[in-house]
Amino acid sequence: MANILLLDDSEVAGRAMRGILGKAGHRCAVATNPDDAWRILREGVLVDLVFVELLVVGNLGMGFILRLRDDPYFKNLPVVVYTAETDTKQVRKALDAKVQNYLIKPYREQVIFAEVAKAAVNPWRSLLFEEPRSFCAQLGFGLDTLTKMRRQVMLAYDEAVNIYPGWARSRDNAEVYSRLDTLANDAESAGIWAGVDYVRSLREQAELGNWDAFKECAPMLDFASRLIFCQINPDYIPDVLKPAEEIEETRQAAERPRWMNVDVDVSGPVLTAGLIEKEVAGLNGCPVIDTAAATFAMAADGRVTSMTRCMELGHDDPGICAQLLIAANRLDRDDGATIDDAKAAVTLLGEIRLNALAKSTLMINEKYLRVPPLSWPDYWMFLVGVARVSQYICQYLEFDYLRSVAYTAGLLHDIGKLLLLRLHPWGFAATVRYAQQRKVPLRDAERKYLGCTTRDLAVQFATNQKLPPTLVEVIRSVETPLAATQYAELVAIVALARHICLHNRMGHCGDTPGDSCPPIVSTEAWQVLEQRLFPSFDLRKFEAQAHACCREMRMELLGQQQRHGVRPRPEAAGELAGAS
């Protein structure tokens, strides 16, 4: 596996290079300007090859290459120019700077792989160290001894970082010469050439009385220490070279014991409500499952944006739907009306805003929702089921004016779980496991671990993000519809749809229903709705048809999953539920 740096301010180029190198298992860090590229080189240390676009940020690519060639460490770092610049003068200038190759875009996979392989034949960092085994054999000591010697030199460079810059003021000749000579000699004795030439150049500057040379020496000495550390710790990979997914996996591996090994009945919540509420307040949008986010990004790529496809995705995914509504309701519009329909939000946002929204989406790795028997397809089916059954209830009970918002409210009524999954995925797994083992409602398990519920978090989030008040009220009161202070009919409709889906096992939401299905008449939702219906309303017929519709929808979705092994298409289910 090689570590590659790409200097190119084109987002498309960055995505393409990452994708190509990822196929062969290589890491790729992308910098959009020379300063970022230099930072990545300094922090990353282990970059094996740099691809440079000469036209980056106004033709600054060549200047970056020349800076590399003037650096005592990076002068031998392989550089490949991969550019849209075809001017022969630039080609000649790059070749004079001893680049490995000069290539013209677009990218070609096999050419890129060939350049990576070429750079690996004689790694530039190997020129800064004697090969350990042959060096030890030549001098007659073991590898352990050599490692100890190199570690001592590394510590000496670390010490020099703090001491040498002060010599620009003190100008203590005796100490300067002694320390510089000792460091250079110890490094050579350990087979380390990294930094030796620079240390000797500092001695020359001291002899010439140029003490200002010590003012900026700390970064160079620090980099020598980093090089040695990486050489004696070959498995170490700096974070700056790791993809975001790998960094997140490392963080979650450390988080897992914190949540899964605690006894909250003894120790109390892992987090306080106040702390996790602050974390929710810091979210700049609604999280989306990564697979859905990728599909949305493809549909809103800024070049061939498919409005219809974006509408479909917003209509069928809770995270994307919430994001679209948040963005649309932030727009300055003359009418001032709130938007509660994802399709209308897509129309208002337009291609450019949709593209920006897709790029900034917060993502959740789908694997964190695999908490048997719960999974993303099951959870998605439950939310879409509640949305479509809510529409069915509106149609049957003749609340036609609520059909559109009822669908959206059903889709978003449980988005608090997405917030917890983004912030603390193992916290989500721990609460689901606790509820299953203790056979308690999931909300009780959430209070045990968080000091609050995911519904509390969702209300806070929806309020802060200025989602329509109708949706906020549904999120707040869907489990206690009699407590709804406004929009009572809408809350009751979604609550009843949730009840029907839960007890017909339409997907899974983390709560496990009992073996028997309580009659609709016993629910709080029906106590609200029956006051709005004629006394002659046939509840028994409605109940039978609602459960039958839900079961038919469930079988349709399950059948598609089993036949195709993919997430079911929601359209057929919508037709069964009378969705428009």
N, C-alpha and C positions, 0 to 999 in steps of 0.2 A: 504494500500500500504506500503510495506517495502522497505528499502534502503539497498542493499546488496553490499558488496565489495568482489571481486574475486581476489586473488593473484595467478596468473598463467601466465607463459611466453609463453604459447601456444596460438597462434592467433585463432586456431580452437576452443579451449576450451572457449576462451572469447566470440566468436560469438555464440557458442552453449548455454552458460549460459545466455547471454543476451536474446537470443531467447526464452529459456524456461521461464525465469522469466518475460519477457515481456508479455507472454500469460496470466499471472495472474495479470498484471498491476503493477508489482514491478519494481523499478529502480535498475540498476546494473552498478556499476563502476568497471572497470577492471584495475588492476595494474600488470605490468610485472616484477617488482622487489620490494623488501621490502621497499626501500626508497620512491618509489612512493606510495606504500600502506600506509606508515606512513603519508605522506603528505595528502593523501585523507582523512584519519581518522581525522587529525588535522583540515583540512579546511572544511570537510564535516560534522563533529560533529554528524550527525544524522544516521550514519551507524548502522543498527540493528543486522547484522550478517556478519561474514567473512568466506568465503570458502578459504581454503589454499591448494595449491599443495606443498607438502614437497620438491619435486625435483626442485622447481623454482630456476633458475639461479645457478645451482650447489649445490643443497641441502640446500638452505638457508631458507626454509619454517619453519623448527623447531625453528631456531633462532628467527624468527619473532614472533612466538607464545610465546616463553619465554620472549621476550621483552614486549609483551602485558601483560603478567601475572605479570611483575615487575612494571608496570605503575600504579600510584594511580587512574587514571581515567578508563583505559581500562582493569583492572584486571578481571572485571566481564563481559566483552564483549563476547558474544557467538561466538565460533569458531568451524567450522566443517572442518575437514581434508577430502578433496576429492582428492585422489591422485592415482598415478600408483605405489606407493611404498608399497610393501606387507611385508617388513621385520618385523618380530615380535618384534624386539627391538625398532623399530621406533613406532610401534603401542603402546607398553607399555609406551614409553617416552611421546607420545602425550596424552595418557589417564592420565598419572601422572600430565600433565599440565592442566587437567580438561577441555579438549575439549568436546564439546557437542556430537560429534560423529566422528567416523573414517570410511570413505567410500572409496571404491575402484572404480576407473573409469571402464567403461564409465558412463556418467551421466544418471540418471533415473529421469524423470520428477516428478513422485509422491513422490519419496524419497526427492528430493529437496524441494518440496512444504511442505512436512511434517516437515523438518528441519526449514524452515522459520516460520511455524506456532508454532513450539516449542519455538523458540526464542521470539516470540511475546507474549507468556503467561506471562512472567515476565520480561519486558524490562529492560535492564541494566541501562538505564539512570534514571529510576524511583527510583533506590537505592540512587541516588544523590540528591533527592528532597523529601520533605514531600508532600503527596498528598494535593493539595490546599484546597479542600472543607473541608475535615476532619480536617486539620490543622487550618483553619480559625474558624471552629466550636469549636475546643478545646480552642483556645486563645481568642475567642470572638470578632473578627473583620472581615470585609468584604473582598471579593476577590479583589476589587479595591485597598484596603489598602495593601494587600499582594503583589499585582503586583508592586505598588510604592516602597515598601520595597526591593523587589528583583531587581528592576531597579537600585536603589541606590547602592546595593551591586555590581551589574554588573559594574556600573561606578567606584566604588572603586577598582575593579579588573583592570579596564582599567588604572586607575591612578597608580596602583601598578606596572604595566608593565613598566612604564617610570621612576619610583622612585626606586624601590627595587634593581635593578642591581647596582645602584650607591653606595649602602651601602657596596659593596665589597671593595670600596676604603675609604669611609668616616668613617665607623664603628661607627656610632653614636648610642650608646646603648640605650639611653633614648627614642629617636625617633623610633628606630627599635621596641623595645618591645611594646611601646604604639600603634603604627600603626598596628602591627601584631595582637595584642590582640583585637583591635577594629574591624578589618576586620573579624577575626574569629567569634567574638561574634555577629556582625551584620548579618553575613551569617547564623549562627545558629538560630537567632531570626526570620529570614525570611524563615526558613525551608529549607535552602540550605546546603547540605553536600559536594557539588562539590568544591573541592579545600581546604576545611577546614583542612583536615589532612595534606595536603602539607604545608599550611601556618603555622600550628603548628610545623611541622618538621623543617621549616626554623627558628622558634624561638629557638628550641632546638640547632640547629647548631650555632646560634648567641651566645647562652649561653656557648657553648663549644669553642667559639672563631674561629669557622670554617667559616670565612667570604667569602671564595671562593664559598660557596654554593649559594651565591646570584648572582654570575656571569651569570649563565645560567637559572635563574628562570623565565625570561620573557615569554617563550613559555608556561610554565605550568600555569602561571597566566592568560595569554591571552586565553587559552583554557577554563578555568573556566568561563571567561566572555562570550565566545561563547556559552557554555552550557546554561548559564542563559538566554542569548538572545533568543536562540531557544525554551527554555521552556516558556517564556512569549510571544513568537510569533510563535504559533504552525503551522501557515500556511507557514512559511518561509522554503524554500528549497535552500540550498547552490548550487551555479552553478556547483561545482565539482561533484555533484550527479545527475545533470540533463543530459539527453542525448543531443548530439549536436543539434538534431532536435528541442528540446524544447527551448534551448538557442537561436537558430536562430529565432524561432517563436516569442519569447519575443522581440528580437531586431527588427524584422520586424513590430511588433505591435507598437513600438515606432517610427519607420520610416514612417509608413503610413500617419499620419497627415502632416508630413513635405512635402510630395509630393502631396497628394490629396487635401489639403486645401489651397494651395498657388495660387495666381493669377499672373502667370508669365508675363502677359501683363503689369502689374504694377511694380512688384518687380524685374523682370528679371530672369535669369536662377537660378535654385536651386543649381547647381554645375557649376564650371568653367570648360572649356575644359581641362585646364592644370591639374586640380585636378583629374578628372576622367581618364585622360590619364595616370597619375601616378598609379592609381588603376589598370588599365589594365596591365601596365608594371609589376605589382606585381603578376599577375596570373602565376602559374607555369604550366598551361595546359589549354586546351579548356574545358569549362563546358559541362556537359552532363545531360539531364533530368534524374531524379533519377530512374525512372522505367527502362529506357534503360540501365543505369549504372549497375543496379542490375542484369539484364539479361546478360550483358557483364561479370560481375564478376563471375557469375555462369559458363559461358562458358570457362573462363580462370582461373579456380580455382587452377591451378598448379598441379593437380593430374590427372585429366582426360580431359585436355584441348582439346576442339574440334576446330581444325583449321578451319574447314569448317564453323562452327557456328560463329566463330569470324570474318571470312571473310564476312559472310552474314550481321552481325551487323554493321561492318565498311562500308559495301556497302550501307546500308539503313539508317544510323543515322548520321546526320551532326557532332555532337559533338564527337562521337566515331571515325568517319572517320578522323577528324582533329587531334585528339589525336594520332591515329596510324601513320599518316603522319609525325607529329612533331617528334615522337619517332624514326621512321625509318630513317628520314633524319638527326638525330643527331648521328647515328652510324658511326663509322670509317670504310669506305669501300674502297677497292682498286680502284674500277671503278669511284668513285666520282660522279656518276649520281644521279640526284634528283628523288625521288619517288613521283609519283602523283596518285597512285592507291592503294586503301585500301587493296586489296587482296595481292598485292605484299608486302605491308608493314607488313602484318601478317606473311607471309612466312619468311621475313627477321628477324623479332623480335623473333620468336620462343616462346616456352611455358613459359620459366622463365621470360622473359621480359614482355610478355603479362600479366602474373600473377601480376607482380609488377605494371604494368601500370593500371590494373583494380583496384588495392588497392589504388592507389593515385589519382583516378579520382575525379575532382571537380564536385559536383552535384548541380542541381537546382530542387527544389520541383516543381513537375508538376502543382500544384495548382496555382502557380504564373503566369502561362500562360493562365489561365482561365479569359480572359478579353473579354466578349461577344461582338461581335460574334466570337472572336478569341479563340482558344484552342490549346493544344499540338497536338491532332490528325489532326486538320485543318492545323496547321503550318507545321507539318511533311508532310502532303499530298502535300502541296504547294512545299516544297523543293524537295521531291522525284519526283513530277510532272515535275518541271523545269529540274531536272537531266535527266529524261527519255525522255522528249520532246527534250532536247538538243541532246541526242543520235539519236533520230528519225530524227532531222534536218540534223545531220552529214551524216546519211545514205542516206537520200533523195537527199541532195545536193552533195553527193560524196566527203565529207571531211572525208573519212574513217580513216585517220591517227589521227584524233582528237576525235574519238568516246569515248575512255576511259577517257581522261582528260576532255572532255566536260561533261561527267556524273559527275565526281568529282567536277568540277567547278560549275555545276548547284546545286549540293547538298550543297556546302559550300558558295555560293555567298552571303548569308544573315546571316552569323554566328554572326555578330555584335549584334544581338538581344539576343543571348545566353550570350554574355559577360555582357550586361546591366542587364539581368535577374539574373545573378549570383551576381553582385555587388549591384544593387539597384532594386529589383523586383517591388517595388511600383513606382519607376521612370518609368519603362516600362509601368505599368498600366496607369500612369498619361499621358504619351505621346500618347498612343493609344486612351484614352478617349478624350483628347484635339483634336486630329485629327478628330475623329468622330463627336464631337460636333461642331467644327468650319468648318468641311468639307474642310480640307486642307491636303496636302500630309503629310505622317507620318514623313518624313525627316524634314519638317518645324516645326512640333511639337517638334521633338527631339532637334532642335537648340534652341527652346524656353526654354526648361528645362535643357539642358546639355551644351549649347554653342557649340555643335558639333553634328554630326550624329553618329548613330551606325555603319554606313559604314566607317566613319573616324576611329572609334575605331577598327573595324575589320581589316582595312589596317595596322594600327599600330601593332596590335596583330600578324597578319600573317607575317609581316616583321620581328618583333622581334623574333618570333618563327621559322623563317627560313623555312616557307612553300614555295613550288616551286614558282618561279617568275610568271609562267603562272597563278596560282591561285590568287596570290596577285593582278595581273593586272585585272583579272575578277572582283574581289571584289571591286577594286577601280573604274572601269569604266563601270560596267554593266548597270547603269542607263544613262550613257552618252557615248555610244560606239564610237562616232565620235572623242572623246577626247583621245581614247586609243593610246598610243605611241608605243606599241608593242603588239604582239599576237592579232592583230585586228580581224582576222576571229573568233578566239575562243571567244573573248569578245562579238562579234556581235551574234554569235550562241546562247550563254547563254542569252543575252539580248532579243533576239527574242523569245526564249522559255519562258522566264519570261513574256513577253508581251502576249503570247498566253495563258499561264496558268492563268494569272491575269484576263484576260477578258473572260475566260471560267469558272471562279470561281472554279478553281482547288485548293481546300483548301482555306486557308486565310493566308495572311502575315502581316495584320495590315493596309494595304492600300486598300481602297475600290475603285474599278474601276467605271467609269461612266456607264450609261445605254447602250450606244452604244460602239461597238468595233471598234476602228480606223483600217483602212485597213493596212495590213503589209507594203505596199509600202510607207506609210507615216512615218514609224519608222526610227530612226537613224540606227538601226541594219541593216535594209534592204539596206540603202544607202551604208553601208560598204560591204555587201555581194553581191549585184548585180554586183559590179565591178569584182567579181571573177567568174561570170557565163556567159554561152554563151548567145548571144542576143536572141536566139530562146527559152530560158527557159520559160515554161508555169507557170507564177506566179499565175494565177487564180486557176489552178488545184492544185498547191502546197498549196495555202492558204486554199482551201476547205478541202483538205485531212488532213492538219495539225490540223485545228479546229475540224474536225470530230474525228480524233484520240484522241485529248485531251478530247473531250466530252465523248467519249466511255470509256476512261481510268477513268475519273472522276466518271461516273455512276457505273463502276465496283467496284471502291474503296468505294463509298458511299453504294452500295448494300451490300458489305461485312460488313461494319460497322453496318448497320441496322439489318442484319440477325443475327449477332453474338455478337454485343455489344462490340467488341474489335477493337483494331487498325487493319486496313486491312493488309492482306499480300501483300507486294509489288511485288511478283513474277509475278502474273497474269497481273498486270499493265505493267510490264516490257515486257512481251510477246507482248502486244498490241502495245507497242512503238518500238518494234523491238530490245529490249535490249538483250544483250548476256547473 
